[in-house]
Amino acid sequence: MKRIAVLGSTGSIGRSALEVVRNHSEFFSIELLVAGQQHLELAQQIRTLRPAIAGLANRAAFTELCRELGVSDGASHWQDTQLICGEDQILSAIKSCKAEVVLAAVVGMAGLSGVLAALEAGKDVALANKESLVVAGALVLEKARQSGARIIPVDSEHSAIFQVLQGARRSELSCLILTASGGPFLHTPLDQFAGITPEQALKHPQWSMGAKVTIDSATMMNKALEVIEARWLFDISSAAIEVVIHPQSIVHSMIRLRDETILAQLSLPDMKGPIAYALRYPEDRLPGIMRPLDLTKIRELTFLPVDDERFPSIKRARACLDGAAGACAVLNAANEVAVHLFLSHRIPFTSIHIIIERALERFGDMGYESLGELMELCATVSEWAQQQAN
C-alpha cells in the first residue's frame, strides 16, 4: 500500500491519477490532495477519497470549499480530513504528510515549489510538471541528490524512455528519440497560422489535456520543453535528443543504442498508463490500466521530420540549453504568458513565437546564482511579456 499526495488533483493528470487510485485501492491510499481554485471538484474528491489532508492555494476558493462542505469559513477539518489554505500551509503539508510518493501535476512554473518541497522531505516525485526541470533543472536534481529521493517521469514520452532504459545498459545508449503528435496544425498552411483561434488550437487530435498543455502541443513548445526536461532527467546532451513527428501517438518514445538498435514503448494514448507506472514504481505493473493495443488493427505508423519553420520551438530550446543558465527559464516564462494572452484572445497564434523570441533576445543571456534570483528573473520576464499585448 503506497500513500500518495496529488498536487493539482483537479487537473487532467490529477483526475486520471485519482481514477487509477480508485480502481486499485488495494495498492494506493490518498494522503494529500492539493488544487488551485476548483473548489467544487476538490470537495467531491474529499467526500469520495477521504484524504488525510486537502488544500486550496486560492483563499477565496477555500471559503467556497468550506461552504460546500458545510463547515465554517476557515475550518481546520471536515470530518477526518484536515483542511489547509495558501502556499505556506500547502508546502508544510507536502513536507510533513505521510505520503511516500508525490504526484506533481500542477501546470507551469507554479508547480516548482511543491516539487522542491517534496524532494527536500525525501519523498519520491512522480513528475508531470515538466516546467520544474525546464526552469530549475540543476536545482531540482541537486535537491533530489541531497535527500536521496527519486524522480519518476509521468509525461508519456519520458515515461516511455524511462521504461525502455530498464532493459538497456546506460553505456550502450546513443540517443533518445522523443515522438510528437504534431498537434492539430501539422498540415495547416503556414499562411493560415495568423487566423488560428484558441478554439481550434484546443482541439488536439489524439490527447485530452488541459488548455495550456494543449496550446503548447499546437505550437510544439510542449516538445521543446520535453527536450529540456529529458536533458536533466536522463543526464544527456541536447545533441543526443532527437525529435520525430508521429501523428498516431502509438510509439511514445524510443532509444537508439550504439549498435543502431532502437527500443520503443508502444500503447494506445492514455495517460493512466504512465501515471500508474510512476506511482507503482519499482513494484510490478498493474493490470487493466489501459485498453489493449491490437497491432493487427494499426493501419500505419508514420514518422516525419520536424519542420523548423512551422515549429521553431525545438530549435529554440536547444539553443537555450547551450546558452546562459537562465535562458530556459526565460523561454518558459515568456511562453506561459504568451499562451495565456492567446487563450484570452489578446494576441494572435503567431505572436506566441514572436513574444518568446523577443524575450530571449532581451533576457536570454542572463544567469542566476540562487533560487531567489531565478524567481526574480522569471517574474521580470513575465511582467515584460504581459506588456507585449498592449
C-alpha positions as CSV (number, residue, x, y, z in Angstrom):
1,M,0.0,0.0,0.0
2,K,1.5,3.3,-1.1
3,R,0.4,6.6,0.3
4,I,0.1,9.2,-2.4
5,A,-0.1,13.0,-2.5
6,V,-1.6,14.6,-5.6
7,L,-0.6,18.2,-6.3
8,G,-3.0,19.5,-9.0
9,S,-5.7,17.0,-8.2
10,T,-8.4,18.8,-10.2
11,G,-6.4,19.0,-13.4
12,S,-6.3,16.5,-16.3
13,I,-3.4,14.4,-14.8
14,G,-4.7,14.7,-11.3
15,R,-8.1,13.3,-12.3
16,S,-6.6,10.5,-14.2
17,A,-4.4,9.6,-11.2
18,L,-7.3,9.5,-8.8
19,E,-9.1,7.2,-11.3
20,V,-6.1,4.9,-11.0
21,V,-6.2,5.1,-7.2
22,R,-10.0,4.4,-7.1
23,N,-9.7,1.4,-9.4
24,H,-6.7,-0.1,-7.4
25,S,-7.5,0.9,-3.9
26,E,-5.8,-2.2,-2.6
27,F,-2.4,-0.7,-3.7
28,F,-2.9,3.1,-3.0
29,S,-4.3,5.4,-0.4
30,I,-4.6,9.2,-0.7
31,E,-2.7,11.2,1.9
32,L,-2.9,14.7,0.5
33,L,-4.9,16.5,-2.3
34,V,-4.0,20.0,-3.4
35,A,-5.8,22.1,-6.0
36,G,-5.6,25.7,-7.1
37,Q,-9.1,27.1,-7.1
38,Q,-11.5,24.3,-8.3
39,H,-13.4,24.1,-5.0
40,L,-16.4,22.1,-6.2
41,E,-14.3,19.3,-7.7
42,L,-12.0,19.2,-4.8
43,A,-15.0,19.0,-2.4
44,Q,-16.2,15.9,-4.4
45,Q,-12.8,14.4,-4.2
46,I,-12.6,14.9,-0.5
47,R,-16.0,13.3,0.1
48,T,-15.1,10.3,-2.2
49,L,-11.5,9.6,-1.2
50,R,-11.3,10.9,2.4
51,P,-7.7,12.2,2.2
52,A,-5.9,12.9,5.4
53,I,-5.2,16.5,4.2
54,A,-6.7,18.6,1.4
55,G,-5.9,22.2,0.5
56,L,-6.5,25.0,-2.0
57,A,-4.0,27.6,-3.0
58,N,-6.6,30.3,-3.5
59,R,-8.1,31.9,-0.4
60,A,-11.5,32.9,-2.0
61,A,-11.9,29.4,-3.3
62,F,-11.1,28.0,0.1
63,T,-14.0,30.0,1.5
64,E,-16.3,28.4,-1.1
65,L,-14.9,24.9,-0.3
66,C,-15.8,25.3,3.3
67,R,-19.3,26.4,2.4
68,E,-19.6,23.4,0.0
69,L,-18.5,21.0,2.7
70,G,-20.9,22.6,5.3
71,V,-18.2,23.9,7.7
72,S,-17.4,27.4,8.9
73,D,-15.1,29.6,6.8
74,G,-11.6,28.8,7.8
75,A,-12.4,25.5,9.5
76,S,-9.5,23.2,10.1
77,H,-11.3,20.0,9.4
78,W,-14.1,18.3,7.5
79,Q,-14.7,15.0,9.4
80,D,-11.3,13.4,9.5
81,T,-9.8,15.5,6.7
82,Q,-7.6,18.4,7.6
83,L,-8.3,21.5,5.5
84,I,-5.5,23.9,4.6
85,C,-5.2,27.0,2.5
86,G,-2.4,29.0,0.9
87,E,1.1,28.2,-0.3
88,D,2.8,28.1,3.1
89,Q,0.4,25.6,4.6
90,I,0.5,23.5,1.4
91,L,4.3,23.3,1.3
92,S,4.4,22.4,5.0
93,A,1.8,19.7,4.4
94,I,3.8,18.3,1.5
95,K,6.9,18.0,3.7
96,S,5.1,16.6,6.8
97,C,2.5,14.4,5.4
98,K,2.9,10.6,5.4
99,A,2.9,10.2,1.6
100,E,5.8,8.2,0.1
101,V,5.1,9.5,-3.5
102,V,4.1,13.0,-4.5
103,L,2.5,13.3,-7.9
104,A,3.5,16.8,-9.1
105,A,0.7,17.7,-11.6
106,V,0.4,21.5,-11.2
107,V,0.8,23.1,-14.6
108,G,3.5,25.6,-15.2
109,M,6.1,27.4,-13.0
110,A,3.6,27.3,-10.1
111,G,4.5,23.7,-9.6
112,L,8.2,24.2,-8.8
113,S,7.8,25.0,-5.1
114,G,5.8,21.8,-4.5
115,V,8.4,19.7,-6.3
116,L,11.3,21.2,-4.3
117,A,9.3,20.7,-1.0
118,A,8.7,17.0,-1.7
119,L,12.3,16.3,-2.7
120,E,13.6,18.2,0.3
121,A,11.5,15.9,2.5
122,G,12.9,12.8,0.8
123,K,9.7,11.9,-0.9
124,D,9.8,10.3,-4.4
125,V,8.3,12.6,-7.0
126,A,6.1,11.3,-9.9
127,L,6.8,14.3,-12.2
128,A,4.2,15.6,-14.5
129,N,5.2,19.2,-14.1
130,K,7.9,19.5,-16.8
131,E,8.4,23.2,-16.1
132,S,10.2,22.4,-12.8
133,L,13.1,20.8,-14.7
134,V,12.9,23.3,-17.6
135,V,13.3,26.3,-15.3
136,A,15.4,24.8,-12.5
137,G,16.8,21.5,-13.6
138,A,20.1,21.8,-11.8
139,L,18.5,22.9,-8.6
140,V,15.8,20.2,-8.7
141,L,18.3,17.4,-9.3
142,E,20.7,18.6,-6.6
143,K,17.8,18.6,-4.1
144,A,16.9,15.0,-5.1
145,R,20.6,14.0,-4.8
146,Q,20.8,15.5,-1.3
147,S,17.7,13.7,0.0
148,G,18.0,10.5,-1.9
149,A,14.5,10.9,-3.4
150,R,13.7,9.6,-6.8
151,I,12.2,11.5,-9.8
152,I,10.0,9.2,-11.9
153,P,8.7,10.9,-15.1
154,V,5.0,10.9,-15.9
155,D,5.0,12.6,-19.3
156,S,4.2,9.8,-21.7
157,E,7.4,10.4,-23.7
158,H,9.8,10.5,-20.7
159,S,7.9,7.6,-19.1
160,A,8.5,5.6,-22.3
161,I,12.2,6.3,-22.3
162,F,12.4,5.6,-18.5
163,Q,10.7,2.2,-19.1
164,V,12.8,1.1,-22.1
165,L,16.0,2.2,-20.3
166,Q,15.2,-0.5,-17.7
167,G,16.2,-3.0,-20.4
168,A,19.5,-1.5,-21.6
169,R,22.8,-0.6,-20.2
170,R,23.4,3.1,-20.0
171,S,26.8,2.6,-21.6
172,E,25.1,1.3,-24.7
173,L,22.9,4.4,-25.2
174,S,23.5,6.5,-28.2
175,C,20.5,8.9,-28.2
176,L,16.9,9.4,-27.1
177,I,14.1,9.8,-29.7
178,L,11.1,11.8,-28.5
179,T,7.9,11.4,-30.5
180,A,5.5,14.3,-31.1
181,S,2.0,14.1,-32.5
182,G,2.4,17.3,-34.5
183,G,-0.8,18.7,-32.9
184,P,-3.8,20.0,-34.8
185,F,-1.9,22.1,-37.3
186,L,0.6,19.6,-38.7
187,H,-0.7,20.1,-42.2
188,T,-2.2,23.6,-42.0
189,P,-0.7,26.0,-44.5
190,L,1.6,28.4,-42.8
191,D,-0.1,31.4,-44.3
192,Q,-3.2,30.4,-42.2
193,F,-1.5,30.4,-38.8
194,A,-2.3,34.0,-38.1
195,G,-6.0,33.2,-38.2
196,I,-5.9,30.2,-35.8
197,T,-8.3,30.7,-32.9
198,P,-8.0,29.3,-29.4
199,E,-11.0,27.1,-30.0
200,Q,-9.2,25.5,-33.0
201,A,-5.9,25.1,-31.1
202,L,-7.6,23.4,-28.2
203,K,-8.8,20.5,-30.4
204,H,-5.9,18.1,-30.1
205,P,-6.3,15.1,-32.5
206,Q,-5.0,12.4,-30.0
207,W,-4.8,13.6,-26.4
208,S,-7.2,15.1,-23.9
209,M,-5.2,17.6,-21.8
210,G,-5.5,20.9,-20.0
211,A,-5.7,24.1,-22.0
212,K,-2.1,25.3,-21.5
213,V,-0.5,21.9,-22.4
214,T,-2.8,21.6,-25.5
215,I,-1.8,25.0,-26.8
216,D,1.9,24.0,-26.2
217,S,1.2,20.9,-28.3
218,A,-0.2,23.1,-31.1
219,T,3.0,25.2,-31.2
220,M,5.2,22.2,-30.3
221,M,6.5,24.2,-27.4
222,N,5.4,21.1,-25.4
223,K,8.0,19.1,-27.2
224,A,10.6,21.8,-26.8
225,L,10.1,21.8,-23.1
226,E,10.4,18.0,-23.1
227,V,13.8,18.2,-24.8
228,I,14.9,20.3,-21.9
229,E,13.3,18.0,-19.4
230,A,14.9,15.0,-21.0
231,R,18.3,16.6,-20.8
232,W,18.0,16.8,-17.0
233,L,16.1,13.6,-16.3
234,F,18.5,11.4,-18.3
235,D,21.7,13.4,-17.9
236,I,22.3,13.6,-21.7
237,S,23.3,16.4,-24.0
238,S,20.8,18.2,-26.2
239,A,22.6,16.9,-29.3
240,A,21.8,13.3,-28.2
241,I,18.0,14.0,-28.1
242,E,16.2,13.6,-31.4
243,V,12.5,14.6,-32.1
244,V,10.3,13.0,-34.7
245,I,6.7,13.6,-35.5
246,H,4.5,10.5,-35.1
247,P,0.8,11.5,-35.7
248,Q,-0.7,8.3,-34.4
249,S,0.8,8.7,-30.9
250,I,1.2,4.9,-30.5
251,V,5.0,4.9,-30.2
252,H,5.5,7.1,-27.2
253,S,9.3,7.4,-27.5
254,M,12.4,5.4,-28.3
255,I,16.1,5.0,-27.5
256,R,18.8,4.3,-30.0
257,L,21.7,2.1,-28.9
258,R,25.2,2.3,-30.2
259,D,24.8,-0.7,-32.4
260,E,21.8,1.2,-34.0
261,T,19.2,-1.0,-32.3
262,I,16.1,1.0,-31.5
263,L,13.9,0.1,-28.5
264,A,10.4,1.6,-28.2
265,Q,7.4,1.7,-25.9
266,L,4.0,1.4,-27.6
267,S,0.5,1.7,-26.2
268,L,-2.8,3.5,-27.0
269,P,-2.8,7.1,-26.0
270,D,-3.9,7.1,-22.3
271,M,-2.1,9.0,-19.5
272,K,-3.3,6.5,-16.9
273,G,-0.5,4.1,-18.1
274,P,2.5,6.3,-17.3
275,I,0.7,7.6,-14.2
276,A,0.2,4.1,-12.8
277,Y,3.7,3.1,-13.7
278,A,5.2,6.1,-11.9
279,L,3.0,5.7,-8.8
280,R,3.7,2.0,-8.6
281,Y,7.4,2.0,-9.4
282,P,9.5,0.0,-8.8
283,E,6.8,-2.6,-7.9
284,D,5.1,-4.7,-10.6
285,R,2.8,-3.1,-13.2
286,L,-0.9,-3.1,-12.5
287,P,-3.3,-5.0,-14.8
288,G,-6.1,-3.4,-16.8
289,I,-4.8,0.2,-16.7
290,M,-5.2,0.8,-20.4
291,R,-7.1,-0.7,-23.3
292,P,-5.1,-3.4,-25.1
293,L,-3.2,-2.4,-28.2
294,D,-4.2,-4.7,-31.1
295,L,-1.2,-4.5,-33.5
296,T,-3.3,-6.1,-36.3
297,K,-5.6,-3.1,-36.4
298,I,-3.0,-0.5,-36.7
299,R,-3.1,0.7,-40.3
300,E,0.1,2.6,-40.3
301,L,2.8,4.1,-38.1
302,T,4.4,7.1,-39.7
303,F,7.4,9.2,-38.7
304,L,8.1,12.6,-40.0
305,P,11.0,15.2,-39.5
306,V,10.3,18.4,-37.6
307,D,9.8,21.4,-39.8
308,D,11.7,24.2,-38.0
309,E,9.8,26.9,-39.9
310,R,6.5,25.5,-38.8
311,F,7.6,24.6,-35.3
312,P,10.6,26.7,-34.3
313,S,10.3,25.9,-30.6
314,I,12.5,22.8,-30.6
315,K,15.4,24.5,-32.3
316,R,15.0,27.4,-29.8
317,A,15.0,25.1,-26.8
318,R,18.3,23.5,-28.0
319,A,19.8,27.0,-28.2
320,C,18.6,27.7,-24.7
321,L,20.2,24.6,-23.3
322,D,23.5,25.6,-24.9
323,G,23.2,29.2,-23.7
324,A,23.2,31.0,-20.4
325,A,21.9,29.4,-17.2
326,G,18.7,31.4,-17.2
327,A,17.8,31.0,-20.9
328,C,15.5,28.0,-20.4
329,A,13.7,29.9,-17.6
330,V,13.2,32.9,-19.9
331,L,11.8,30.6,-22.6
332,N,9.3,29.1,-20.2
333,A,8.2,32.3,-18.5
334,A,7.6,34.0,-21.8
335,N,5.7,31.1,-23.2
336,E,3.4,30.8,-20.2
337,V,2.4,34.4,-20.5
338,A,2.1,34.3,-24.3
339,V,-0.2,31.2,-24.1
340,H,-2.4,33.0,-21.6
341,L,-2.6,36.0,-23.8
342,F,-3.6,33.9,-26.8
343,L,-6.2,32.0,-24.8
344,S,-7.6,35.3,-23.7
345,H,-7.9,36.4,-27.4
346,R,-5.4,39.3,-26.8
347,I,-2.8,38.1,-29.3
348,P,-2.9,36.0,-32.5
349,F,-1.5,32.5,-32.5
350,T,1.7,33.6,-34.4
351,S,2.5,36.1,-31.7
352,I,3.3,33.3,-29.2
353,H,6.5,32.6,-31.0
354,I,7.2,36.3,-31.5
355,I,7.0,37.1,-27.8
356,I,9.2,34.2,-26.9
357,E,11.8,35.2,-29.5
358,R,11.9,38.8,-28.3
359,A,12.1,37.7,-24.6
360,L,15.1,35.6,-25.4
361,E,16.7,38.5,-27.3
362,R,16.2,40.7,-24.3
363,F,16.8,38.4,-21.3
364,G,18.3,35.2,-22.7
365,D,21.9,35.9,-21.7
366,M,21.1,36.2,-18.0
367,G,22.1,33.7,-15.4
368,Y,21.3,33.2,-11.7
369,E,23.1,32.1,-8.5
370,S,20.1,31.1,-6.3
371,L,16.5,30.1,-6.4
372,G,15.6,33.6,-5.3
373,E,17.4,35.1,-8.3
374,L,15.8,32.6,-10.6
375,M,12.3,33.5,-9.4
376,E,13.1,37.2,-9.8
377,L,14.2,36.6,-13.4
378,C,11.0,34.7,-14.2
379,A,8.9,37.4,-12.6
380,T,10.7,40.1,-14.7
381,V,10.2,38.2,-17.9
382,S,6.6,37.5,-17.1
383,E,5.9,41.2,-16.4
384,W,7.6,42.2,-19.7
385,A,5.7,39.6,-21.7
386,Q,2.4,40.8,-20.3
387,Q,3.1,44.3,-21.7
388,Q,3.6,42.9,-25.2
389,A,-0.2,42.6,-25.7
390,N,-0.6,46.3,-25.3
